[in-house]
Amino acid sequence: MAESAATRGGVAAPGQDRILARSLTAPGLIAIGLGATIGAGIFVLTGTAAAQYAGPALSLSFVVGGIACGFVGLCYAELAAMIPEAGSTYTYTRESLGRLPAWIIGWDLVLEFAVAAATVAVGWSGYAQSLAADFGVRLPAALAGAPGEGGIVNLPAVGIVLLLTALLTRATRETALVNGLLVACKIAIILAFVGVGAVHLRPELWHPFIPDNAGTFGAYGWSGVFRGAAVVFFAFVGFETVATAAGECKAPQRDAPVGLIGSLLITTVLYVAMAAVLTGLVPYRDLDVADPVAKAVDAIGLSGFAIVVKIGALIGLTTSALTALYGQGRIFFAMARDGLLPEVFCRVHPVTRAPAASQTVIGLFTAALAGLVPIDILGEIVSIGTLLAFCLVCATVLILRRIDPARPRPFRVPAAPLTAGLGILSCLVLMASLPAETWIRLALWLAIGLALYAGYGKRHARIS
């Protein structure tokens, strides 16, 4: 077998140990986007958001989130086609605002991706335990949940993160193939659930469609619709993942916009349909469980179909965790390449071209979060991190239009000032809908990041 141009006898050619393989196409990017977005948002947090915030109006919450993401997705498409490098928002911020803002958003992306993967892993654990219980297998309580949920560690959540981390240390092409197959199975099962559920709907459960506000902001009413949108917004982290993957596309100027916009449209339609069916099968107050889709299938009374749907949920959550971990490894790679993190994180395997060290560290960190932190806290943290990143994406489009207007733009945002401005406004409104505790956690995380920047990144950075 002939040796790769990038390797000689299993050793990377000069300069090749920091170059990712370019093997992805537009369909692969759409699959990555769907793998990231159709996960815990649709299989887990739909129940929490309906029960605690929006009620049957959860469908409206997803419409609100989809509109906000539409503005942001167009901005992502321009930047991903113009700057097709690993790092996504981190790289765009570096190009427009410089080193310190780039570090801040890079650190925010660690929160976004790693905690997203942990959130999904906890949801995966809930469905896995539900499926196992159908066959009479139950874990000891100490190994079935986080300390805040009556356990010591959520062992299934830890296990799935470590397994996916091992897969991601292999070649991107292999990972993309596995992800594509799983995404196809997941969408087929979701469509089957929507179709079967539509036949058994109880329309009376949709009344009132927007429950009266319970007296506090975010507890039903229109404020609940917006808080529901903010809580489940982390599901749209897939757009960040698609943009991150642009550096591994064969033709990024063409494929990145198609992948971003295509995955946005498919995701929004599936989320709205899923929310409508879910709240039309089970009273919304009863959906605050780890496996709301399984509860809805049980309400239909088709036991065999329930097992199929639970397997579909596991597949969906697996791809969501896989792509979140993938995106975080590439963010670490980009930051280390610029000297803001130790150089070991920007080295890739001489044969697979995967950033193995970055992926391993992220996997261990994420496994710890998944095993020890409850899902409701994780979900809110991811949402605020995602919204902050999306604000900066829209701002970067405007800044680069001003400071570098002559740069080639294979895709241009239509009516950029208006589109980007609406994207920023939409994200800020949703951020304001989140609880104060979530803002405090974000501030503490950013403070830790600034301390690390002062201690290491500022002194070792290779960018100005």
C-alpha positions in Angstrom: 0.0 0.0 0.0 1.4 3.4 -0.9 2.2 5.7 1.9 0.2 8.8 2.5 1.5 12.1 1.3 1.3 13.3 4.9 3.3 10.3 6.3 6.4 8.3 5.7 6.6 5.0 7.4 3.9 6.1 10.0 5.7 9.3 10.8 4.2 12.7 9.9 6.0 14.6 7.2 7.4 18.0 8.3 4.6 20.4 9.3 1.9 17.7 8.9 1.5 17.0 12.6 -0.7 20.0 12.9 -2.9 19.5 9.8 -6.3 17.9 10.0 -7.5 15.6 7.2 -9.9 17.1 4.6 -12.4 14.3 4.0 -15.8 15.8 4.6 -18.5 16.8 2.1 -21.8 18.7 2.3 -23.9 15.5 3.2 -21.4 14.6 5.8 -21.7 18.1 7.3 -25.5 17.9 7.4 -25.2 14.6 9.1 -22.8 16.1 11.7 -25.2 19.0 12.2 -28.2 16.6 12.7 -26.1 14.4 14.9 -25.3 17.3 17.2 -28.7 19.0 17.2 -31.1 16.0 17.4 -30.2 14.6 20.7 -30.9 15.6 24.3 -32.9 18.6 23.1 -35.5 16.4 21.4 -35.3 13.3 23.6 -34.8 14.7 27.1 -35.2 18.5 27.6 -38.4 18.7 25.6 -40.0 17.1 28.7 -38.4 19.4 31.2 -39.1 22.5 29.1 -42.7 21.6 28.6 -43.4 20.6 32.2 -41.6 23.5 33.9 -41.8 26.4 31.5 -43.8 26.4 28.2 -46.5 23.7 28.5 -48.0 22.7 25.1 -46.6 25.9 23.7 -43.2 24.2 23.6 -43.7 24.0 19.8 -43.6 27.8 19.8 -40.4 27.7 21.9 -38.8 25.7 19.1 -40.1 28.1 16.5 -38.5 31.0 18.4 -35.3 29.1 18.7 -35.3 28.3 15.0 -35.9 31.9 14.0 -33.0 33.0 16.2 -30.8 30.3 14.7 -31.9 31.3 11.2 -30.2 34.7 11.6 -27.2 33.2 13.3 -26.9 30.3 10.7 -26.7 32.8 7.8 -23.8 34.5 9.7 -22.1 31.2 10.3 -22.4 30.3 6.6 -20.6 33.5 5.6 -17.8 33.0 8.1 -17.3 29.3 7.6 -17.0 29.7 3.8 -14.7 32.7 4.2 -12.5 31.2 7.0 -12.7 27.4 6.6 -10.5 26.5 9.6 -10.9 24.4 12.7 -12.0 26.5 15.6 -15.3 28.0 14.5 -16.3 31.0 16.6 -12.9 31.0 18.2 -11.2 31.4 14.9 -13.6 34.0 13.7 -13.1 36.1 16.8 -9.4 35.8 16.5 -9.6 37.2 13.0 -11.8 40.1 13.9 -11.1 41.1 17.5 -7.7 39.6 18.4 -6.1 37.3 21.0 -7.9 38.1 24.3 -11.5 38.1 22.9 -10.6 34.9 21.0 -9.4 33.3 24.3 -12.6 34.3 26.0 -14.9 32.8 23.3 -12.6 29.7 23.0 -13.0 29.1 26.8 -16.8 29.7 26.4 -16.8 27.0 23.7 -15.2 24.6 26.1 -18.2 25.1 28.3 -20.6 24.9 25.3 -19.3 21.7 23.8 -18.0 19.7 26.7 -21.1 20.4 28.9 -23.4 19.7 25.9 -21.8 16.3 25.6 -22.2 15.7 29.3 -25.8 16.7 29.2 -26.5 14.3 26.3 -24.7 11.5 28.1 -26.9 11.9 31.1 -29.9 11.7 28.9 -28.5 8.7 27.2 -28.1 7.1 30.6 -31.8 7.7 31.4 -32.9 5.9 28.2 -30.4 3.1 28.6 -31.6 2.4 32.1 -35.2 2.6 31.0 -34.6 0.1 28.2 -32.6 -2.2 30.5 -35.5 -2.1 33.0 -37.8 -3.4 30.3 -35.7 -6.6 30.4 -35.5 -6.7 34.2 -32.0 -5.3 34.5 -31.5 -2.4 37.0 -28.3 -0.7 38.2 -27.8 -0.1 41.9 -29.0 3.4 42.8 -25.5 4.5 43.7 -24.3 3.9 40.1 -27.5 5.2 38.4 -27.4 9.0 39.0 -25.3 12.0 40.1 -24.9 12.9 43.8 -27.7 15.5 43.5 -30.1 12.8 42.2 -29.6 10.3 45.0 -26.6 8.4 43.5 -22.8 8.6 43.7 -22.0 8.5 40.0 -23.9 8.1 36.8 -21.9 5.2 35.5 -23.7 4.7 32.1 -23.1 8.4 31.3 -19.4 8.0 32.1 -19.2 4.9 30.0 -20.7 6.3 26.8 -18.5 9.4 26.9 -15.3 7.2 27.2 -16.5 4.9 24.4 -17.1 7.8 22.0 -13.8 9.4 23.0 -12.0 6.2 21.9 -13.8 6.3 18.6 -12.9 10.0 18.0 -9.2 9.3 18.4 -9.5 7.4 15.1 -9.8 9.0 11.6 -12.4 11.6 10.8 -13.6 9.6 7.8 -14.4 6.6 10.1 -16.2 8.8 12.6 -18.2 10.5 9.9 -19.3 7.2 8.5 -20.5 5.9 11.9 -22.2 9.2 12.6 -24.0 9.2 9.2 -25.4 5.7 9.7 -26.6 6.5 13.2 -28.2 9.8 12.1 -30.1 8.0 9.3 -31.5 5.4 11.9 -32.4 8.2 14.3 -34.4 10.3 11.9 -36.3 7.2 10.6 -37.3 6.4 14.2 -38.3 10.0 15.0 -40.5 10.1 11.9 -42.0 6.8 12.9 -42.8 8.2 16.4 -44.3 11.4 14.9 -46.4 9.3 12.5 -47.7 6.8 15.0 -48.2 9.4 17.7 -50.2 11.6 15.4 -52.8 8.8 15.1 -53.2 8.6 18.9 -53.2 12.4 19.8 -55.4 13.7 22.5 -56.1 17.3 21.3 -57.6 18.3 24.7 -54.1 18.1 26.2 -53.2 21.2 24.1 -55.7 23.3 25.9 -54.8 25.8 27.1 -52.0 26.0 24.5 -50.2 28.7 26.5 -50.9 28.0 30.2 -51.5 31.0 32.4 -48.3 32.4 34.0 -47.8 30.9 37.5 -46.8 34.3 39.0 -43.1 34.2 38.3 -41.1 35.0 35.1 -40.6 31.8 33.0 -43.3 29.8 34.7 -45.7 29.4 31.8 -47.3 32.2 29.9 -45.3 34.0 27.1 -42.3 34.4 29.4 -42.4 30.6 29.7 -42.3 30.2 26.0 -39.1 32.3 25.8 -37.5 30.5 28.8 -38.4 27.2 27.2 -36.6 28.4 24.0 -33.6 29.4 26.0 -33.4 26.2 28.0 -33.5 23.9 24.9 -31.4 26.3 22.8 -28.3 24.3 23.5 -29.7 21.7 21.1 -28.8 24.1 18.3 -25.1 23.7 19.1 -24.9 21.6 16.0 -24.3 24.8 13.9 -21.2 25.4 15.9 -20.1 21.9 15.2 -20.7 22.2 11.5 -18.7 25.4 11.4 -15.9 23.7 13.4 -15.8 20.9 10.9 -15.4 23.3 7.9 -11.6 22.9 8.3 -11.9 19.3 7.3 -14.1 19.8 4.2 -12.9 19.0 0.7 -14.7 22.1 -0.6 -15.5 24.3 2.4 -16.6 27.4 0.5 -19.4 25.3 -1.1 -20.1 22.7 1.6 -20.1 24.8 4.8 -23.2 27.0 3.8 -25.1 23.9 2.6 -24.3 22.0 5.8 -25.3 24.8 8.1 -28.5 25.9 6.4 -29.6 22.3 5.6 -29.2 21.0 9.1 -31.0 24.1 10.5 -34.1 23.6 8.4 -34.4 19.8 9.0 -33.8 20.2 12.7 -36.3 22.9 13.3 -39.1 21.0 11.5 -38.4 17.8 13.5 -38.3 19.7 16.8 -41.6 21.4 16.3 -43.3 18.2 15.2 -41.8 16.2 18.1 -42.9 18.8 20.7 -46.4 18.9 19.3 -46.8 15.1 19.4 -45.2 14.7 22.8 -47.5 17.3 24.5 -50.5 15.8 22.6 -49.9 12.3 24.1 -49.0 13.1 27.7 -50.2 15.9 30.0 -47.3 18.4 29.9 -46.8 18.5 33.7 -46.1 14.7 33.6 -43.2 15.1 31.1 -40.5 16.1 33.6 -38.7 12.8 33.5 -35.4 11.5 32.1 -37.1 9.7 29.2 -40.2 11.7 28.1 -40.4 10.2 24.6 -40.5 6.7 26.2 -43.3 7.9 28.5 -45.3 9.2 25.5 -44.9 5.8 23.7 -46.0 4.0 26.9 -49.1 6.2 26.8 -49.9 4.9 23.3 -49.8 1.4 24.7 -47.6 -0.3 22.0 -44.9 -2.1 24.1 -42.9 -3.3 21.1 -42.8 0.1 19.5 -41.7 1.6 22.9 -38.6 -0.6 22.7 -37.9 0.6 19.2 -38.3 4.2 20.1 -36.0 3.9 23.2 -33.3 2.3 20.9 -33.8 5.3 18.5 -33.4 7.7 21.4 -30.2 6.0 22.4 -28.9 6.2 18.8 -29.9 9.9 18.7 -28.2 10.7 21.9 -25.1 8.8 20.9 -24.7 10.9 17.7 -25.3 14.1 19.6 -22.6 13.3 22.2 -20.3 12.1 19.5 -20.5 15.4 17.5 -20.2 17.6 20.6 -17.1 15.8 21.7 -15.8 16.1 18.1 -16.3 19.8 18.1 -14.6 20.4 21.4 -11.5 18.4 20.3 -11.2 20.8 17.3 -11.6 23.9 19.4 -8.8 22.7 21.7 -6.7 22.0 18.6 -7.2 25.5 17.2 -6.4 27.2 20.5 -3.3 25.1 21.0 -2.1 25.8 17.4 -2.2 29.5 18.3 -0.2 28.9 21.5 -3.0 29.6 24.0 -2.9 26.0 25.2 0.0 23.6 25.4 1.4 22.4 22.1 0.5 18.8 22.7 -3.2 19.6 22.1 -2.5 20.7 18.5 -0.6 17.6 17.4 -2.5 15.0 15.4 -1.9 11.3 15.0 0.5 10.7 12.0 -1.9 8.1 10.4 -5.4 9.0 11.5 -4.9 12.8 11.4 -7.1 13.1 14.5 -6.1 15.3 17.5 -5.9 12.4 19.9 -4.5 14.4 22.9 -7.2 17.0 22.7 -9.9 14.4 22.3 -8.7 12.4 25.3 -8.5 15.3 27.7 -11.9 16.6 26.7 -13.3 13.0 27.0 -12.1 12.6 30.6 -13.3 16.1 31.6 -16.7 15.5 30.0 -17.0 12.0 31.6 -16.5 13.6 35.0 -19.3 16.1 34.4 -21.7 13.5 33.1 -21.1 11.3 36.1 -21.4 13.9 38.8 -23.7 16.8 37.7 -27.6 16.7 37.3 -29.0 17.2 33.8 -31.1 20.4 34.5 -28.0 22.3 35.6 -25.9 21.1 32.7 -28.6 22.1 30.1 -28.9 25.7 31.3 -25.1 26.1 31.4 -24.8 24.9 27.8 -27.6 27.2 26.6 -26.1 30.4 27.9 -22.7 29.4 26.5 -24.2 28.7 23.1 -26.1 32.0 23.0 -23.0 34.0 23.9 -21.0 32.3 21.1 -23.9 33.0 18.6 -23.9 36.7 19.6 -20.2 36.9 18.8 -20.7 35.1 15.4 -23.2 37.8 14.3 -20.9 40.6 15.6 -17.9 39.2 13.8 -19.7 39.3 10.4 -20.3 43.0 11.0 -16.8 43.7 12.2 -15.1 41.9 9.3 -17.3 43.6 6.8 -15.9 46.9 8.1 -12.2 46.1 8.7 -11.7 43.7 5.7 -14.4 44.5 3.1 -12.3 43.3 0.1 -11.8 39.7 1.5 -13.5 37.1 -0.8 -16.8 35.9 0.6 -18.1 32.8 -1.3 -21.4 33.2 0.7 -22.7 36.6 1.8 -25.3 37.2 4.5 -28.3 39.0 2.8 -28.9 42.4 4.4 -26.0 41.8 6.8 -26.5 44.7 9.2 -30.2 43.8 9.7 -29.7 40.0 9.8 -26.7 40.0 12.1 -28.4 42.6 14.3 -31.5 40.5 14.7 -29.4 37.5 15.4 -27.7 39.4 18.3 -31.0 40.7 19.6 -32.6 37.3 19.5 -29.8 35.7 21.4 -29.7 38.5 24.0 -33.4 38.1 24.6 -33.1 34.4 25.2 -30.1 34.9 27.5 -32.1 37.3 29.6 -34.7 34.6 30.0 -32.4 32.3 31.8 -32.2 32.2 35.6 -29.7 34.3 37.5 -27.9 31.2 38.8 -27.0 30.3 35.2 -25.4 33.8 34.7 -23.4 33.4 37.9 -22.0 30.0 36.7 -21.1 31.6 33.3 -19.3 34.4 35.1 -17.3 32.0 37.3 -16.3 29.9 34.3 -15.1 32.9 32.4 -13.2 34.1 35.5 -11.4 30.7 35.6 -10.6 31.1 31.9 -9.1 34.5 32.4 -6.9 33.2 35.2 -5.6 30.5 32.9 -5.0 33.0 30.1 -3.0 35.2 32.4 -1.0 32.3 33.7 -0.3 30.5 30.4 -2.0 31.8 27.2 -0.8 35.4 27.3 2.9 34.4 27.6 2.9 31.6 25.0 0.5 33.0 22.4 1.7 33.0 18.8 -1.0 35.5 17.8 -1.4 39.2 18.6 
